[in-house]
């Protein structure tokens, strides 16, 4: 996710609590979705769809934070 921002992600994870929390939530949802799809956890397609939508919202928010931080770093 966001390979072009790899260094910036590392920086933000070390100093921005909000970014770190969202990043960790996104990763946790990804693991939960994978487990549901592999039938390791109980749940149906509706649950997977709901989690994927939530994960996408978090990804969008992460992208906005990264773009803003990147623009500020260049300024």
RODO-2510 file (C-alpha; in nm, 4 decimals, decimal comma):
residues 75
     n   res          X          Y          Z
     1     x     0,0000     0,0000     0,0000
     2     x     0,1399     0,3367    -0,1076
     3     x     0,4912     0,2181    -0,2023
     4     x     0,5765     0,5694    -0,3233
     5     x     0,5338     0,6910     0,0349
     6     x     0,7321     0,4145     0,2095
     7     x     0,9775     0,6536     0,3794
     8     x     0,7056     0,9001     0,4733
     9     x     0,4950     0,6190     0,6234
    10     x     0,7888     0,5197     0,8435
    11     x     0,8316     0,8795     0,9569
    12     x     0,4631     0,9301     1,0310
    13     x     0,4331     0,6007     1,2189
    14     x     0,7039     0,7265     1,4511
    15     x     0,5520     1,0647     1,5290
    16     x     0,1822     1,0841     1,4297
    17     x    -0,0449     0,8891     1,6651
    18     x    -0,3573     0,9408     1,4506
    19     x    -0,1812     0,8122     1,1382
    20     x    -0,0387     0,5125     1,3266
    21     x    -0,3808     0,4226     1,4697
    22     x    -0,5475     0,4352     1,1276
    23     x    -0,2604     0,2439     0,9657
    24     x    -0,2845    -0,0298     1,2306
    25     x    -0,6655    -0,0459     1,1981
    26     x    -0,6281    -0,0855     0,8208
    27     x    -0,3825    -0,3726     0,8648
    28     x    -0,6016    -0,5411     1,1264
    29     x    -0,9022    -0,5237     0,8916
    30     x    -0,6919    -0,6708     0,6122
    31     x    -0,5992    -0,9701     0,8296
    32     x    -0,9583    -1,0122     0,9450
    33     x    -1,0862    -1,0065     0,5860
    34     x    -0,8261    -1,2629     0,4810
    35     x    -0,9270    -1,4895     0,7688
    36     x    -1,2965    -1,4578     0,6835
    37     x    -1,2316    -1,5309     0,3166
    38     x    -1,0195    -1,8335     0,4095
    39     x    -1,3035    -1,9504     0,6375
    40     x    -1,0753    -1,9344     0,9419
    41     x    -1,3282    -1,7104     1,1156
    42     x    -1,7080    -1,7392     1,1083
    43     x    -1,8809    -1,4808     0,8940
    44     x    -2,0474    -1,4357     0,5620
    45     x    -2,0068    -1,2282     0,2491
    46     x    -2,2001    -0,9398     0,4003
    47     x    -1,9468    -0,9145     0,6818
    48     x    -1,6578    -0,9290     0,4340
    49     x    -1,8182    -0,6560     0,2216
    50     x    -1,8735    -0,4358     0,5267
    51     x    -1,5142    -0,4775     0,6381
    52     x    -1,3828    -0,4073     0,2890
    53     x    -1,5790    -0,0811     0,2774
    54     x    -1,4425     0,0191     0,6168
    55     x    -1,0900    -0,0714     0,5042
    56     x    -1,1287     0,1382     0,1890
    57     x    -1,2388     0,4407     0,3946
    58     x    -0,9283     0,4034     0,6097
    59     x    -0,7085     0,3709     0,3010
    60     x    -0,8586     0,6906     0,1582
    61     x    -0,7905     0,8708     0,4846
    62     x    -0,4328     0,7413     0,4919
    63     x    -0,3839     0,8597     0,1344
    64     x    -0,5066     1,2080     0,2202
    65     x    -0,2735     1,2304     0,5196
    66     x     0,0203     1,1105     0,3094
    67     x    -0,0475     1,3568     0,0289
    68     x    -0,0765     1,6452     0,2737
    69     x     0,2403     1,5446     0,4600
    70     x     0,4271     1,5018     0,1317
    71     x     0,3210     1,8456     0,0115
    72     x     0,4259     1,9998     0,3450
    73     x     0,7638     1,8264     0,3277
    74     x     0,8284     1,9683    -0,0188
    75     x     0,7264     2,3209     0,0820
***
